[in-house]
Amino acid sequence: MHLVLVGLNHRTAPLDLLERFCLAPEAQRALLAPGMAVDGGRPFYEAALLATCNRAEAYVVVGEAANARGLVVERLAAAGGVPAADLDPVLYTAVDEGAVRHLFEVAAGLDSMVVGEWQILSQVQDAY
């Protein structure tokens, strides 16, 4: 099993693009719905989307990490109404330990526009 992170934030994407991913909670849940196939037709084992005004990050648990990024990019692009080819250059990806490290940095407010921002912790909790 692998944890894969695919995201964009205030450092990698312009504000007008980030705004496209400020999704309502229902849209966030639908974006990574369990029916999305990976690993030869199996669904994500788990998925969460952290979507705030300054970031959109998808965290997915899969058996094989290789195909997960492309599928998440397609889903993000569709949700934001952006061609995947335009979205791909502003995305970052991390796998396993790198994804966990990044999530802890985000939750601690270390990867925020204002370092130490406390509100992000509750947004991480809501995404979970």
N, C-alpha and C positions, 0 to 999 in steps of 0.2 A: 504494500500500500504506500502511496505517495501523496503528500500534500503539495498542491501546486497553487501558486499565487500568480494572477495576471491582473495588472492594474495600471492606472494612470493617476497622476496627482498634480498639484500646483507647480511642481518642479519640471514635469515632463510635458505638460499640455497647456495650451492657452485657456483662459477663463471661459471663452465662448464655447469651447469644446467640452470642458468640465461641466458646464451648466446643463448640457444635454443628458447627463447621467444623474441628476438630482431627481431620482425616481420615487414615486409613492411606494409605500411598503408592499402593496399588492404586486406592483410591477417588479419590485426587487425579487420577491419570491418566485414570480413567474420566469424571470430571466434565467435562473439556474434550476428550473424544475427538474425533478428526478427523472423525467422521461427523456432527457437529453442523453443520447447514446455516446458512449466512449468504449474503448477496449472491446471492439468487435460486437457492439450492440448492448453491452451492459450499461446501466445508468451510473452516474456519479454515486459513489457510496454516501457522500455527504457534500453539501455545498452551502456557502454563505456569501452574501454580497455586502460589503461595507461601502455604502454610497452616502457621501456627505457633500457639502458645497465645494470642498477642496480635494476630493478623491473619489474614485470608484475602484474597488478592489474585489475581485472574485477569488475566493478560496475554495478549492475543490479537492476531494479525496478520491483518488483513482488507483486502479491496479497498475496501470502503465502510464507514466508521465508524458510520454512522447506525443500522444495525440491530443492531450487535454488543452494545451495552449491554443491551438488552432480553433478548436470548437468553442472555447470561451471567447476568443476574439470575434468569431462569427456572431455569437449571441450578444456580446456587448455592442458590436457595430449595429445590429438590427435594433436593439433597444434605444440606441442614441441616434438612429437615423443617419448613420455615417458609413460610407463604404469602408469595408475592412482594410483595404489598402491604404486609406487615409489615416485610419486609427492605429494600425500596426506600428508605425514609427514612434509613437509617443507612449507606447506601453512598456512596462517592465515585467519581468517574470522572475520568480524564485521558486525553488523546489526544496521540499523537506526542511532541513535545518534553516536554510536561508529564508524560507517563508515564515517559519516560526519566529525567527529573530526579527524579521521585519514587522510582524504583527505585534510583538512586544514593544518595539520602538514606537509604533503607532499608538498603542494603548497607553504608553507612558507619556505621550505628548512630545516625544523627541523627533518625530517626523511631521511636525505641524508648522504652519506658517508662523505661529507664535509658540515658541518652544515652551513646553510645560502646560499647554492647553489642557484643561481638565475635562472638558465636555466630550472629547473624543472617546474617553473610556466608556461612557454610557452609550455612545453610538456603536462601539465595538460590542458591548453587551447586547444591544438591540439586534445587531446583525446575527449574533450567535443564537 
